[in-house]
Amino acid sequence: MIEENNNSRGGKAVFDGAFLKILAIVTMLIDHVTVDFGMNYGYTVYEIGRGIGRIAFPIFCFLLAEGFYYTKSRWKYIARLLIFAAVSEIPFDMAFSGTLFDSSYQNVFFTLMFGGLAITLIGLVDGDRGKAGEAPPVSNVFLRFLLILIATAGCALGAEFLSTDYGAGGVCTIIVMYVLAERKKPAYDLMRVRISNTLGFAVGVLLLGLTCGSIEYLAFVDLIFIWFYNGKRGRQLKYFFYAFYPVHLFIIGLAAYGSAVFNFNYLPLFK
């Protein structure tokens, strides 16, 4: 009864992780199609498509923070992100650079990997978030703060050095959403969890806007979905996004190349 009462405060939480992931995938697809083809239909269409696309990345950051809390092996999670970052790089460059390899800009899986690495390193120093009564592995508060700062700065700088999508701002967004969230609380703290998740998400979007441009503030619309997030995983889509990301980029890249060939304006795909 306590859980039902708290769940209904501010509206019943109805969106699970699967819903959020599908929402992020669909809006990401709209964004990526818009990048390559939106201007063919005018600047207004392009701006609308890119605006819709801002919904996607913060949700992926939030779900990554959730996943890293519950996963049994964070290092395997990081390895999986790194593998798919490598797999996705050629399709990413095909779609957005018109080449098979462009070292000047890397796909978002690298950003997620650096964010996951930062969370893992922070966990080694600060312990698992949300587990009441657990003492941090590093007891000295000043040393703990210094090590967390080093882990955050190192991973953020790594993303900037590789010029990953969203860069340091994306890494810091993941960290903020992880640190500010509260999980595995008793039933009477459900509202506290909802507030902390929403606050962490809002701060993350603010960081994105400050570091990646004011258009990222459109992602504040996601707060509606985060507020009504029920904390459940929903239908398992573990590998769907991993496969969807490189496959849809590959298709977009081929479509862009085919469109250019049809119009006798060849993209430098094989330079």
C-alpha positions as a Markdown table, in Angstrom:
| # | Residue | x | y | z |
|---|---|---|---|---|
| 1 | Met | 0.0 | 0.0 | 0.0 |
| 2 | Ile | 2.9 | 2.4 | 0.8 |
| 3 | Glu | 4.4 | 1.7 | -2.6 |
| 4 | Glu | 1.1 | 2.3 | -4.4 |
| 5 | Asn | 0.6 | 5.6 | -2.6 |
| 6 | Asn | 4.0 | 6.9 | -3.3 |
| 7 | Asn | 3.9 | 5.7 | -6.9 |
| 8 | Ser | 0.7 | 7.8 | -7.5 |
| 9 | Arg | 2.2 | 11.0 | -6.1 |
| 10 | Gly | 2.9 | 13.2 | -9.0 |
| 11 | Gly | 1.3 | 10.6 | -11.3 |
| 12 | Lys | 1.9 | 6.9 | -11.6 |
| 13 | Ala | 5.3 | 5.9 | -13.1 |
| 14 | Val | 4.4 | 4.0 | -16.3 |
| 15 | Phe | 7.5 | 4.2 | -18.6 |
| 16 | Asp | 10.0 | 1.3 | -18.4 |
| 17 | Gly | 13.6 | 1.1 | -19.7 |
| 18 | Ala | 12.5 | -0.6 | -22.9 |
| 19 | Phe | 10.1 | 2.3 | -23.7 |
| 20 | Leu | 12.9 | 4.9 | -23.1 |
| 21 | Lys | 15.3 | 2.9 | -25.3 |
| 22 | Ile | 12.9 | 2.7 | -28.2 |
| 23 | Leu | 12.1 | 6.4 | -27.8 |
| 24 | Ala | 15.8 | 7.2 | -27.9 |
| 25 | Ile | 16.4 | 4.9 | -30.9 |
| 26 | Val | 13.5 | 6.4 | -32.9 |
| 27 | Thr | 14.5 | 10.0 | -32.3 |
| 28 | Met | 18.2 | 9.2 | -33.0 |
| 29 | Leu | 17.1 | 7.7 | -36.4 |
| 30 | Ile | 15.2 | 10.9 | -37.2 |
| 31 | Asp | 18.2 | 13.0 | -36.3 |
| 32 | His | 20.6 | 11.0 | -38.4 |
| 33 | Val | 18.4 | 10.9 | -41.4 |
| 34 | Thr | 17.9 | 14.6 | -41.1 |
| 35 | Val | 21.7 | 15.2 | -41.0 |
| 36 | Asp | 22.1 | 13.6 | -44.5 |
| 37 | Phe | 18.8 | 14.4 | -46.2 |
| 38 | Gly | 17.0 | 17.1 | -44.1 |
| 39 | Met | 18.3 | 20.1 | -46.1 |
| 40 | Asn | 16.8 | 18.6 | -49.3 |
| 41 | Tyr | 13.4 | 19.6 | -47.9 |
| 42 | Gly | 14.3 | 23.1 | -46.5 |
| 43 | Tyr | 15.9 | 24.6 | -43.5 |
| 44 | Thr | 12.7 | 24.4 | -41.4 |
| 45 | Val | 12.5 | 20.6 | -41.9 |
| 46 | Tyr | 16.2 | 20.3 | -41.0 |
| 47 | Glu | 15.8 | 22.3 | -37.8 |
| 48 | Ile | 12.8 | 20.3 | -36.7 |
| 49 | Gly | 14.5 | 16.9 | -37.3 |
| 50 | Arg | 17.6 | 18.0 | -35.5 |
| 51 | Gly | 15.5 | 19.3 | -32.6 |
| 52 | Ile | 13.7 | 16.0 | -32.3 |
| 53 | Gly | 17.1 | 14.3 | -32.3 |
| 54 | Arg | 18.1 | 16.1 | -29.1 |
| 55 | Ile | 15.8 | 13.8 | -27.2 |
| 56 | Ala | 18.0 | 10.7 | -27.8 |
| 57 | Phe | 21.4 | 11.1 | -26.3 |
| 58 | Pro | 20.5 | 12.2 | -22.7 |
| 59 | Ile | 18.2 | 9.1 | -22.5 |
| 60 | Phe | 21.0 | 6.8 | -23.6 |
| 61 | Cys | 23.2 | 8.5 | -20.9 |
| 62 | Phe | 20.5 | 7.9 | -18.3 |
| 63 | Leu | 20.0 | 4.2 | -19.3 |
| 64 | Leu | 23.8 | 3.7 | -19.3 |
| 65 | Ala | 24.0 | 5.0 | -15.8 |
| 66 | Glu | 21.1 | 2.7 | -14.8 |
| 67 | Gly | 22.7 | -0.3 | -16.6 |
| 68 | Phe | 26.1 | 0.3 | -14.9 |
| 69 | Tyr | 24.5 | 0.2 | -11.5 |
| 70 | Tyr | 22.7 | -3.2 | -12.1 |
| 71 | Thr | 25.2 | -5.0 | -14.3 |
| 72 | Lys | 27.2 | -7.9 | -12.9 |
| 73 | Ser | 30.4 | -6.9 | -14.7 |
| 74 | Arg | 31.1 | -3.3 | -15.5 |
| 75 | Trp | 34.3 | -4.3 | -17.3 |
| 76 | Lys | 32.5 | -6.6 | -19.7 |
| 77 | Tyr | 30.0 | -3.7 | -20.3 |
| 78 | Ile | 32.9 | -1.4 | -21.1 |
| 79 | Ala | 34.5 | -4.0 | -23.4 |
| 80 | Arg | 31.2 | -4.4 | -25.2 |
| 81 | Leu | 30.8 | -0.7 | -25.7 |
| 82 | Leu | 34.4 | -0.5 | -27.0 |
| 83 | Ile | 33.8 | -3.4 | -29.5 |
| 84 | Phe | 30.7 | -1.8 | -30.9 |
| 85 | Ala | 32.4 | 1.6 | -31.0 |
| 86 | Ala | 35.0 | 0.0 | -33.3 |
| 87 | Val | 32.4 | -1.8 | -35.4 |
| 88 | Ser | 30.3 | 1.3 | -35.8 |
| 89 | Glu | 33.2 | 3.7 | -36.8 |
| 90 | Ile | 33.2 | 2.8 | -40.6 |
| 91 | Pro | 29.3 | 3.1 | -40.9 |
| 92 | Phe | 29.5 | 6.3 | -38.9 |
| 93 | Asp | 32.1 | 7.8 | -41.2 |
| 94 | Met | 30.2 | 6.6 | -44.3 |
| 95 | Ala | 27.0 | 8.3 | -43.0 |
| 96 | Phe | 28.4 | 11.6 | -41.9 |
| 97 | Ser | 31.8 | 12.1 | -43.7 |
| 98 | Gly | 31.2 | 10.3 | -46.9 |
| 99 | Thr | 34.4 | 8.3 | -46.4 |
| 100 | Leu | 35.3 | 4.9 | -45.0 |
| 101 | Phe | 37.5 | 6.4 | -42.4 |
| 102 | Asp | 37.6 | 9.9 | -40.8 |
| 103 | Ser | 39.8 | 10.3 | -37.8 |
| 104 | Ser | 38.6 | 13.8 | -37.0 |
| 105 | Tyr | 35.3 | 12.7 | -35.4 |
| 106 | Gln | 34.3 | 9.4 | -33.6 |
| 107 | Asn | 31.0 | 7.8 | -33.0 |
| 108 | Val | 28.9 | 8.1 | -29.8 |
| 109 | Phe | 29.8 | 4.6 | -28.6 |
| 110 | Phe | 33.2 | 5.9 | -27.7 |
| 111 | Thr | 31.6 | 8.6 | -25.6 |
| 112 | Leu | 29.4 | 6.0 | -23.8 |
| 113 | Met | 32.5 | 3.9 | -23.3 |
| 114 | Phe | 34.4 | 6.8 | -21.6 |
| 115 | Gly | 31.4 | 7.5 | -19.5 |
| 116 | Gly | 31.1 | 3.9 | -18.4 |
| 117 | Leu | 34.8 | 3.8 | -17.6 |
| 118 | Ala | 34.5 | 7.0 | -15.5 |
| 119 | Ile | 31.5 | 5.5 | -13.6 |
| 120 | Thr | 33.5 | 2.3 | -13.0 |
| 121 | Leu | 36.5 | 4.1 | -11.7 |
| 122 | Ile | 34.3 | 6.3 | -9.5 |
| 123 | Gly | 32.7 | 3.1 | -8.1 |
| 124 | Leu | 36.1 | 1.7 | -7.2 |
| 125 | Val | 36.7 | 4.8 | -5.1 |
| 126 | Asp | 33.3 | 5.8 | -3.8 |
| 127 | Gly | 31.5 | 2.4 | -3.8 |
| 128 | Asp | 28.1 | 1.5 | -5.4 |
| 129 | Arg | 25.6 | 4.3 | -5.5 |
| 130 | Gly | 22.3 | 3.8 | -3.6 |
| 131 | Lys | 23.4 | 1.0 | -1.2 |
| 132 | Ala | 22.7 | 2.4 | 2.2 |
| 133 | Gly | 25.3 | 1.8 | 4.9 |
| 134 | Glu | 28.1 | 0.8 | 2.6 |
| 135 | Ala | 31.4 | 2.5 | 3.5 |
| 136 | Pro | 33.3 | 3.9 | 0.5 |
| 137 | Pro | 36.4 | 1.9 | -0.4 |
| 138 | Val | 38.6 | 5.0 | 0.0 |
| 139 | Ser | 37.8 | 6.4 | 3.5 |
| 140 | Asn | 39.7 | 9.6 | 3.3 |
| 141 | Val | 37.3 | 12.2 | 1.9 |
| 142 | Phe | 39.9 | 14.4 | 0.3 |
| 143 | Leu | 41.7 | 11.6 | -1.3 |
| 144 | Arg | 38.4 | 10.2 | -2.5 |
| 145 | Phe | 37.4 | 13.6 | -4.0 |
| 146 | Leu | 40.8 | 13.9 | -5.7 |
| 147 | Leu | 40.6 | 10.4 | -7.3 |
| 148 | Ile | 37.1 | 11.0 | -8.5 |
| 149 | Leu | 38.2 | 14.3 | -10.0 |
| 150 | Ile | 41.1 | 12.5 | -11.8 |
| 151 | Ala | 38.9 | 9.8 | -13.1 |
| 152 | Thr | 36.3 | 12.3 | -14.4 |
| 153 | Ala | 38.9 | 14.6 | -16.0 |
| 154 | Gly | 40.9 | 11.7 | -17.5 |
| 155 | Cys | 37.8 | 10.2 | -19.2 |
| 156 | Ala | 36.5 | 13.6 | -20.3 |
| 157 | Leu | 39.9 | 14.5 | -21.8 |
| 158 | Gly | 40.1 | 11.1 | -23.5 |
| 159 | Ala | 36.7 | 11.8 | -25.2 |
| 160 | Glu | 38.0 | 15.2 | -26.3 |
| 161 | Phe | 41.3 | 13.9 | -27.5 |
| 162 | Leu | 39.5 | 11.3 | -29.8 |
| 163 | Ser | 36.9 | 14.0 | -30.8 |
| 164 | Thr | 34.0 | 11.7 | -29.9 |
| 165 | Asp | 30.4 | 12.7 | -30.5 |
| 166 | Tyr | 29.4 | 15.0 | -27.6 |
| 167 | Gly | 32.9 | 14.8 | -26.2 |
| 168 | Ala | 33.7 | 15.7 | -22.6 |
| 169 | Gly | 30.2 | 17.2 | -22.2 |
| 170 | Gly | 28.7 | 13.8 | -22.9 |
| 171 | Val | 31.0 | 12.0 | -20.5 |
| 172 | Cys | 30.2 | 14.4 | -17.7 |
| 173 | Thr | 26.5 | 14.1 | -18.4 |
| 174 | Ile | 26.7 | 10.3 | -17.8 |
| 175 | Ile | 28.7 | 10.9 | -14.6 |
| 176 | Val | 26.2 | 13.4 | -13.3 |
| 177 | Met | 23.2 | 11.2 | -14.0 |
| 178 | Tyr | 24.9 | 8.3 | -12.2 |
| 179 | Val | 26.1 | 10.3 | -9.2 |
| 180 | Leu | 22.9 | 12.2 | -8.5 |
| 181 | Ala | 20.6 | 9.2 | -8.9 |
| 182 | Glu | 19.4 | 7.1 | -6.0 |
| 183 | Arg | 18.5 | 3.4 | -6.5 |
| 184 | Lys | 17.3 | 0.4 | -4.6 |
| 185 | Lys | 15.6 | 2.5 | -1.9 |
| 186 | Pro | 12.8 | 1.2 | 0.3 |
| 187 | Ala | 9.2 | 1.6 | -0.9 |
| 188 | Tyr | 8.7 | 4.8 | 1.2 |
| 189 | Asp | 11.5 | 6.5 | -0.7 |
| 190 | Leu | 10.1 | 6.0 | -4.2 |
| 191 | Met | 9.3 | 9.7 | -4.5 |
| 192 | Arg | 12.8 | 10.5 | -3.4 |
| 193 | Val | 14.1 | 8.3 | -6.2 |
| 194 | Arg | 11.9 | 10.0 | -8.8 |
| 195 | Ile | 13.1 | 13.4 | -7.7 |
| 196 | Ser | 16.8 | 12.5 | -7.7 |
| 197 | Asn | 16.6 | 10.8 | -11.1 |
| 198 | Thr | 14.8 | 13.8 | -12.6 |
| 199 | Leu | 17.2 | 16.3 | -11.0 |
| 200 | Gly | 20.3 | 14.4 | -12.2 |
| 201 | Phe | 18.8 | 14.2 | -15.7 |
| 202 | Ala | 18.1 | 18.0 | -15.7 |
| 203 | Val | 21.6 | 18.8 | -14.6 |
| 204 | Gly | 23.0 | 16.5 | -17.3 |
| 205 | Val | 20.9 | 18.3 | -20.0 |
| 206 | Leu | 22.1 | 21.6 | -18.6 |
| 207 | Leu | 25.7 | 20.4 | -19.0 |
| 208 | Leu | 25.1 | 19.3 | -22.6 |
| 209 | Gly | 23.6 | 22.7 | -23.4 |
| 210 | Leu | 26.6 | 24.5 | -21.9 |
| 211 | Thr | 29.2 | 22.3 | -23.7 |
| 212 | Cys | 27.5 | 21.3 | -26.9 |
| 213 | Gly | 25.2 | 24.2 | -27.8 |
| 214 | Ser | 21.9 | 25.6 | -26.8 |
| 215 | Ile | 19.9 | 23.3 | -29.1 |
| 216 | Glu | 20.7 | 20.5 | -26.5 |
| 217 | Tyr | 18.3 | 22.3 | -24.1 |
| 218 | Leu | 15.4 | 20.9 | -26.2 |
| 219 | Ala | 16.2 | 17.6 | -24.3 |
| 220 | Phe | 14.5 | 19.1 | -21.3 |
| 221 | Val | 11.3 | 17.6 | -22.7 |
| 222 | Asp | 12.7 | 14.2 | -21.6 |
| 223 | Leu | 12.1 | 15.2 | -18.0 |
| 224 | Ile | 8.5 | 14.1 | -18.6 |
| 225 | Phe | 9.5 | 10.6 | -19.4 |
| 226 | Ile | 12.1 | 10.4 | -16.6 |
| 227 | Trp | 9.6 | 11.6 | -14.0 |
| 228 | Phe | 7.3 | 8.8 | -15.0 |
| 229 | Tyr | 10.0 | 6.2 | -15.3 |
| 230 | Asn | 9.2 | 3.2 | -13.2 |
| 231 | Gly | 12.7 | 1.8 | -12.7 |
| 232 | Lys | 11.9 | -1.5 | -14.5 |
| 233 | Arg | 13.8 | -2.8 | -17.5 |
| 234 | Gly | 10.8 | -3.9 | -19.5 |
| 235 | Arg | 11.2 | -6.1 | -22.5 |
| 236 | Gln | 14.8 | -7.0 | -23.0 |
| 237 | Leu | 16.5 | -5.2 | -25.9 |
| 238 | Lys | 20.0 | -5.9 | -24.8 |
| 239 | Tyr | 21.7 | -6.2 | -28.2 |
| 240 | Phe | 19.1 | -4.5 | -30.4 |
| 241 | Phe | 20.6 | -1.0 | -30.0 |
| 242 | Tyr | 24.1 | -2.4 | -30.4 |
| 243 | Ala | 23.1 | -3.9 | -33.7 |
| 244 | Phe | 20.8 | -1.1 | -34.7 |
| 245 | Tyr | 23.4 | 1.7 | -34.4 |
| 246 | Pro | 26.0 | 0.5 | -37.0 |
| 247 | Val | 23.3 | -1.1 | -39.3 |
| 248 | His | 21.2 | 2.1 | -39.6 |
| 249 | Leu | 24.3 | 4.2 | -40.1 |
| 250 | Phe | 25.5 | 1.8 | -42.8 |
| 251 | Ile | 22.1 | 2.1 | -44.6 |
| 252 | Ile | 22.1 | 5.9 | -44.3 |
| 253 | Gly | 25.6 | 6.0 | -45.7 |
| 254 | Leu | 24.7 | 3.8 | -48.7 |
| 255 | Ala | 21.6 | 5.9 | -49.3 |
| 256 | Ala | 23.5 | 9.1 | -49.2 |
| 257 | Tyr | 26.1 | 7.7 | -51.6 |
| 258 | Gly | 23.5 | 6.3 | -53.9 |
| 259 | Ser | 21.7 | 9.7 | -53.9 |
| 260 | Ala | 24.9 | 11.4 | -54.8 |
| 261 | Val | 25.7 | 9.0 | -57.6 |
| 262 | Phe | 22.1 | 9.4 | -59.0 |
| 263 | Asn | 22.6 | 13.1 | -59.0 |
| 264 | Phe | 26.1 | 12.8 | -60.6 |
| 265 | Asn | 27.6 | 14.4 | -57.6 |
| 266 | Tyr | 29.9 | 11.6 | -56.2 |
| 267 | Leu | 30.7 | 11.5 | -52.6 |
| 268 | Pro | 34.4 | 10.8 | -51.9 |
| 269 | Leu | 33.4 | 7.5 | -50.3 |
| 270 | Phe | 36.6 | 5.6 | -51.2 |
| 271 | Lys | 39.2 | 8.3 | -51.0 |
